[in-house]
């Protein structure tokens, strides 16, 4: 009964906001399909090289609050928030079809009698995706929390993000990003079945994707991309089992060849990811090395693995090695291109009853070159469409 009432309220919200919600002014943005909003603030702010514009949104009894005693290290982006005890929405005019990034920024602070840690709310969209359910920062954190999603949005339409307080609680948001990045997601992938078999998966673009892990192998340091989509990459070392069996390898001066591969898209991952890797050399004691990543149980994930052969020894040498996902599935990686050609592969994997997902690489007895490498990894949860 509670679910029926919730989804009925979503439908009512969709109708009401179409009638009375004002759109954010697009004149403040570089293009109509790039929105960066400093929620709850009446001023623009630069954050990581991107200008977030003042919040022109206003509807019903929503209000803004400010942190009157911010820490010296707190960005101005996180010193204000929009807050409401009733459902509210941000509406954007989208002019391009395809994949869009949606990032929601949250940071807890106190203002008068209001403590943002007390908020409990859902976040959904006009594309029928429930992005966050019973979201709360009650456990406490001194750092901003950024939730990132990839959605397929049809152009020439209005796209809305709804914040729905739960029970007697309220909802809030500090900043919102919505922007288009074409050709970054394909509709098909390799499905990893529960018994470790490979099958075809289609319909990926119909799902919203929630970024859970984004890993740069072999780089050793976290970094943020300097240009859109400005993704954050973290090093692999904290997830590695049997450290010392693999080594960091980089070829920062290499000139990558994006034209020889099937993808040829520089926005799939930055050059730094493809120029660094973890390298495994075959020994008499180890054939495979693994990394373990926390995930939710009984969820479905898109696992995107990035490769680029920079470890040599020379061009035109075909190398085969193994990629292992979980305990049952093995995929033969065959970088049958010249060196320095980036490529990637997408897998759809169920976590089943496990709280973690293991990814491994191993050498192959078939290959004359006993080596294996891994450059990058992205793990994104598939969000099912809401039933209305």
C-alpha positions as CSV (number, residue, x, y, z in Angstrom):
1,X,0.0,0.0,0.0
2,X,2.9,2.3,0.8
3,X,4.5,1.8,-2.6
4,X,1.2,2.5,-4.3
5,X,0.8,5.8,-2.5
6,X,4.4,6.7,-3.2
7,X,4.2,6.1,-7.0
8,X,0.8,7.8,-7.1
9,X,2.4,10.8,-5.5
10,X,5.1,10.7,-8.2
11,X,2.5,10.8,-11.0
12,X,0.8,13.7,-9.3
13,X,4.1,15.6,-8.9
14,X,4.8,15.1,-12.6
15,X,1.5,16.7,-13.5
16,X,1.7,19.5,-11.1
17,X,5.3,20.5,-11.9
18,X,4.4,20.5,-15.6
19,X,1.8,23.1,-14.8
20,X,3.6,25.4,-12.4
21,X,7.4,24.7,-12.2
22,X,9.5,27.4,-13.6
23,X,12.5,26.4,-15.6
24,X,16.0,27.4,-14.6
25,X,17.2,30.3,-16.7
26,X,19.4,28.9,-19.5
27,X,21.1,32.3,-20.3
28,X,23.7,31.7,-17.5
29,X,25.1,28.5,-19.1
30,X,27.5,27.9,-21.8
31,X,25.1,25.7,-23.8
32,X,21.5,24.7,-23.1
33,X,22.6,21.1,-22.4
34,X,25.1,21.9,-19.6
35,X,23.7,22.9,-16.2
36,X,25.7,23.5,-13.1
37,X,23.7,24.9,-10.2
38,X,24.9,26.3,-6.9
39,X,21.7,25.3,-5.0
40,X,20.4,27.6,-2.3
41,X,22.9,30.4,-3.2
42,X,22.4,33.7,-4.9
43,X,25.9,33.9,-6.2
44,X,28.1,32.0,-8.8
45,X,31.0,30.0,-7.6
46,X,34.0,28.3,-9.3
47,X,34.4,24.6,-8.3
48,X,37.2,22.5,-9.7
49,X,37.4,24.7,-12.8
50,X,33.6,24.7,-13.4
51,X,31.3,27.7,-12.9
52,X,28.3,26.8,-10.8
53,X,25.6,29.5,-11.3
54,X,23.3,31.0,-8.6
55,X,20.1,29.2,-7.8
56,X,17.1,30.9,-9.6
57,X,14.7,28.1,-8.6
58,X,11.7,29.0,-6.4
59,X,8.5,27.1,-5.9
60,X,6.0,26.7,-3.0
61,X,7.5,27.0,0.5
62,X,11.0,25.8,-0.4
63,X,13.7,27.8,1.3
64,X,17.5,28.2,1.3
65,X,19.8,27.9,4.2
66,X,23.5,28.9,4.7
67,X,26.3,27.7,6.8
68,X,27.1,30.7,9.0
69,X,30.3,29.1,10.5
70,X,31.9,27.2,7.6
71,X,35.2,25.6,8.0
72,X,38.1,27.4,6.2
73,X,38.5,24.4,4.0
74,X,34.9,24.1,2.9
75,X,34.2,25.2,-0.7
76,X,31.6,27.9,-1.1
77,X,29.6,25.3,-3.1
78,X,28.9,23.5,0.1
79,X,28.0,26.5,2.3
80,X,24.4,26.8,1.1
81,X,21.6,24.3,0.3
82,X,18.0,24.3,-0.8
83,X,15.7,22.5,1.7
84,X,12.0,21.6,1.9
85,X,9.7,19.4,3.9
86,X,7.5,18.9,0.8
87,X,8.5,17.4,-2.5
88,X,10.2,19.9,-4.8
89,X,11.9,19.6,-8.2
90,X,14.5,21.2,-10.5
91,X,13.6,21.3,-14.2
92,X,16.0,21.5,-17.1
93,X,15.6,21.9,-20.8
94,X,17.4,19.2,-22.7
95,X,18.1,19.6,-26.4
96,X,20.4,16.6,-27.2
97,X,19.5,12.9,-27.3
98,X,21.8,10.4,-25.5
99,X,23.7,9.8,-22.4
100,X,23.7,12.6,-19.7
101,X,25.7,12.8,-16.5
102,X,23.7,13.8,-13.4
103,X,25.6,14.6,-10.3
104,X,24.0,15.5,-6.9
105,X,26.2,17.1,-4.3
106,X,25.4,16.8,-0.6
107,X,27.2,18.3,2.4
108,X,26.0,18.3,6.0
109,X,26.1,21.4,8.1
110,X,24.0,23.1,10.9
111,X,22.1,26.3,10.4
112,X,20.1,27.5,13.4
113,X,17.8,24.7,14.5
114,X,18.3,22.8,11.2
115,X,20.8,20.0,10.9
116,X,21.1,18.6,7.4
117,X,22.1,15.3,8.9
118,X,18.4,14.8,9.9
119,X,17.2,14.7,6.3
120,X,15.7,11.5,4.9
121,X,14.4,11.6,1.3
122,X,14.1,9.9,-2.1
123,X,15.4,11.3,-5.4
124,X,13.6,10.4,-8.7
125,X,13.5,11.8,-12.2
126,X,11.0,12.4,-15.0
127,X,12.6,9.5,-16.8
128,X,11.1,7.2,-14.1
129,X,14.4,6.4,-12.4
130,X,14.5,6.2,-8.6
131,X,18.1,7.4,-8.1
132,X,18.2,7.4,-4.3
133,X,15.8,5.7,-1.8
134,X,15.6,6.7,1.9
135,X,18.8,8.6,1.4
136,X,20.4,10.0,4.6
137,X,23.7,11.3,5.9
138,X,22.9,10.5,9.5
139,X,26.0,8.4,10.0
140,X,28.0,11.6,9.7
141,X,30.7,12.7,7.4
142,X,33.0,15.7,7.2
143,X,33.4,15.4,3.5
144,X,31.0,16.2,0.6
145,X,29.0,13.2,-0.8
146,X,28.6,13.2,-4.6
147,X,26.2,10.8,-6.2
148,X,26.8,10.3,-9.9
149,X,24.4,8.8,-12.4
150,X,24.3,8.2,-16.2
151,X,20.9,8.5,-17.8
152,X,19.6,8.3,-21.4
153,X,17.5,11.5,-21.9
154,X,15.6,12.3,-25.1
155,X,16.3,15.8,-26.4
156,X,13.7,18.6,-27.0
157,X,12.1,17.8,-23.6
158,X,12.0,18.9,-20.0
159,X,14.0,16.8,-17.6
160,X,13.1,17.0,-13.9
161,X,14.8,15.8,-10.7
162,X,12.4,15.3,-7.8
163,X,13.4,15.5,-4.1
164,X,10.7,13.7,-2.0
165,X,11.0,13.9,1.8
166,X,10.1,10.7,3.7
167,X,7.6,10.9,6.5
168,X,8.1,14.0,8.7
169,X,11.7,14.5,7.4
170,X,12.9,17.0,4.8
171,X,15.1,16.9,1.7
172,X,18.0,19.0,0.6
173,X,20.7,19.4,-2.1
174,X,23.8,21.6,-2.3
175,X,24.6,21.4,-6.0
176,X,23.4,19.8,-9.2
177,X,25.1,19.0,-12.5
178,X,23.3,17.9,-15.7
179,X,25.3,17.7,-18.9
180,X,25.5,15.6,-22.1
181,X,28.4,13.3,-23.1
182,X,27.6,11.6,-26.4
183,X,28.7,8.1,-27.3
184,X,29.9,7.1,-23.9
185,X,27.5,4.2,-23.3
186,X,26.5,1.4,-25.6
187,X,23.2,-0.5,-25.6
188,X,24.8,-4.0,-25.6
189,X,27.2,-5.8,-23.3
190,X,28.3,-9.3,-22.3
191,X,26.1,-10.8,-19.7
192,X,27.9,-12.9,-17.1
193,X,25.4,-15.6,-16.0
194,X,25.3,-17.1,-12.5
195,X,27.0,-20.3,-13.7
196,X,29.9,-18.4,-15.3
197,X,28.8,-18.4,-18.9
198,X,28.7,-15.5,-21.3
199,X,25.6,-14.3,-23.0
200,X,24.3,-11.3,-24.9
201,X,22.8,-8.4,-23.0
202,X,20.9,-5.6,-24.7
203,X,18.8,-2.7,-23.4
204,X,21.6,-1.1,-21.4
205,X,20.5,2.4,-22.4
206,X,17.1,1.9,-20.9
207,X,18.7,1.8,-17.4
208,X,20.0,4.6,-15.3
209,X,23.5,3.8,-14.0
210,X,24.8,4.7,-10.6
211,X,28.6,5.0,-10.4
212,X,30.0,2.9,-7.5
213,X,33.7,2.6,-8.2
214,X,36.0,4.3,-10.8
215,X,39.6,3.0,-10.6
216,X,42.8,4.0,-12.2
217,X,45.3,1.1,-12.1
218,X,49.0,1.7,-11.6
219,X,48.8,5.5,-11.2
220,X,49.2,5.5,-7.5
221,X,47.4,8.8,-6.9
222,X,43.7,10.0,-7.2
223,X,43.0,12.5,-9.8
224,X,40.1,14.5,-11.3
225,X,39.7,15.1,-15.0
226,X,40.4,18.7,-16.0
227,X,37.6,18.9,-18.6
228,X,34.0,17.6,-18.8
229,X,32.9,15.1,-17.8
230,X,35.4,15.8,-14.9
231,X,35.3,12.3,-13.5
232,X,37.2,11.3,-10.3
233,X,39.5,8.4,-10.5
234,X,41.1,6.7,-7.4
235,X,44.1,4.3,-7.3
236,X,43.6,0.5,-7.0
237,X,46.0,-0.3,-4.2
238,X,43.5,-0.4,-1.4
239,X,41.5,-3.1,-3.2
240,X,44.4,-5.3,-4.2
241,X,44.9,-8.8,-2.8
242,X,48.5,-10.2,-2.6
243,X,50.2,-6.8,-3.1
244,X,53.7,-7.2,-4.6
245,X,52.7,-9.7,-7.2
246,X,51.9,-6.9,-9.6
247,X,53.7,-3.6,-10.2
248,X,52.8,-0.2,-11.3
249,X,53.7,0.6,-14.9
250,X,53.4,3.9,-16.8
251,X,54.2,5.2,-20.2
252,X,53.3,8.9,-19.8
253,X,55.2,9.9,-23.0
254,X,53.4,7.4,-25.2
255,X,51.2,8.7,-28.0
256,X,47.9,6.8,-27.9
257,X,46.3,5.6,-31.1
258,X,42.6,6.2,-30.8
259,X,41.9,5.7,-34.5
260,X,42.9,2.0,-34.9
261,X,40.5,0.6,-32.3
262,X,36.8,0.0,-32.5
263,X,35.8,2.8,-30.1
264,X,38.2,5.7,-30.8
265,X,36.4,7.9,-28.3
266,X,38.6,10.0,-26.0
267,X,35.7,10.6,-23.7
268,X,35.4,7.0,-22.7
269,X,38.4,7.4,-20.3
270,X,41.2,10.0,-20.0
271,X,44.6,9.4,-21.5
272,X,46.2,9.1,-18.0
273,X,44.1,5.9,-17.3
274,X,45.4,4.3,-20.5
275,X,49.0,5.3,-19.9
276,X,49.2,3.7,-16.5
277,X,48.4,0.1,-15.5
278,X,49.1,-2.7,-13.1
279,X,51.3,-5.3,-14.8
280,X,51.6,-9.0,-14.0
281,X,54.5,-11.0,-15.1
282,X,54.1,-14.8,-15.0
283,X,56.0,-16.6,-12.3
284,X,56.2,-20.2,-11.0
285,X,54.1,-19.3,-8.0
286,X,51.3,-17.0,-9.3
287,X,49.0,-17.2,-12.3
288,X,46.3,-14.6,-11.3
289,X,46.0,-11.6,-9.1
290,X,42.7,-10.1,-7.9
291,X,41.1,-6.9,-6.5
292,X,37.9,-6.9,-4.3
293,X,35.3,-4.2,-4.5
294,X,32.4,-3.6,-2.1
295,X,28.9,-3.8,-3.8
296,X,25.3,-4.3,-2.7
297,X,23.8,-7.8,-2.5
298,X,21.3,-8.9,-5.1
299,X,22.1,-6.0,-7.4
300,X,23.1,-5.8,-11.1
301,X,26.2,-4.0,-12.2
302,X,27.8,-2.7,-15.4
303,X,31.5,-3.6,-15.1
304,X,33.6,-1.7,-17.7
305,X,37.3,-2.7,-18.0
306,X,39.8,-0.5,-19.8
307,X,42.9,-1.8,-21.5
308,X,45.8,-0.3,-23.5
309,X,49.0,-2.3,-24.2
310,X,51.9,0.0,-23.3
311,X,54.0,-2.7,-21.6
312,X,55.6,-4.0,-24.9
313,X,58.0,-5.4,-25.8
314,X,57.3,-4.3,-29.3
315,X,54.5,-3.5,-31.8
316,X,52.6,-6.2,-33.6
317,X,53.1,-8.8,-30.9
318,X,49.8,-10.4,-30.1
319,X,49.2,-11.1,-26.4
320,X,46.4,-13.1,-24.8
321,X,45.7,-13.1,-21.1
322,X,42.8,-13.7,-18.7
323,X,40.3,-11.4,-17.1
324,X,38.4,-13.0,-14.2
325,X,35.1,-11.7,-12.8
326,X,33.9,-13.4,-9.7
327,X,34.9,-17.0,-9.1
328,X,33.4,-18.6,-12.2
329,X,33.8,-16.3,-15.3
330,X,36.9,-16.0,-17.3
331,X,37.3,-13.8,-20.4
332,X,40.1,-14.0,-22.9
333,X,41.6,-10.6,-23.5
334,X,43.3,-10.4,-26.9
335,X,44.8,-6.9,-27.6
336,X,45.2,-7.8,-31.2
337,X,46.0,-4.2,-32.1
338,X,49.3,-2.4,-32.3
339,X,50.6,-1.1,-29.0
340,X,49.1,2.1,-27.5
341,X,45.5,1.5,-28.8
342,X,42.9,2.0,-26.0
343,X,40.0,-0.4,-25.9
344,X,37.4,-1.5,-23.3
345,X,34.7,-4.1,-22.7
346,X,31.4,-4.0,-20.9
347,X,30.0,-6.8,-18.7
348,X,26.7,-7.0,-16.9
349,X,27.1,-8.9,-13.6
350,X,24.8,-9.9,-10.7
351,X,26.2,-9.6,-7.2
352,X,23.9,-12.3,-6.0
353,X,24.2,-12.7,-2.2
354,X,27.8,-11.4,-2.0
355,X,28.8,-8.0,-0.6
356,X,31.8,-7.8,-2.9
357,X,32.9,-8.3,-6.5
358,X,36.3,-9.7,-7.4
359,X,38.1,-8.7,-10.5
360,X,41.3,-10.5,-11.5
361,X,43.9,-10.8,-14.3
362,X,46.1,-13.7,-15.1
363,X,48.5,-14.9,-17.7
364,X,47.7,-17.5,-20.4
365,X,49.7,-20.6,-21.4
366,X,48.7,-20.1,-25.0
367,X,50.3,-16.7,-25.3
368,X,54.0,-16.4,-26.1
369,X,54.1,-13.2,-24.0
370,X,53.5,-14.2,-20.4
371,X,52.0,-10.9,-19.2
372,X,48.7,-9.4,-18.2
373,X,47.7,-5.8,-17.4
374,X,44.7,-3.8,-16.4
375,X,44.4,0.0,-16.9
376,X,41.0,1.1,-15.6
377,X,37.8,-0.2,-14.1
378,X,34.3,1.3,-13.7
379,X,31.5,-0.4,-11.7
380,X,28.0,1.1,-12.1
381,X,24.8,-0.2,-10.6
382,X,21.9,-0.7,-13.0
383,X,18.8,1.2,-11.7
384,X,15.5,-0.4,-12.7
385,X,12.7,1.8,-14.0
386,X,10.1,2.7,-11.5
387,X,6.7,1.0,-11.9
388,X,3.9,3.6,-11.9
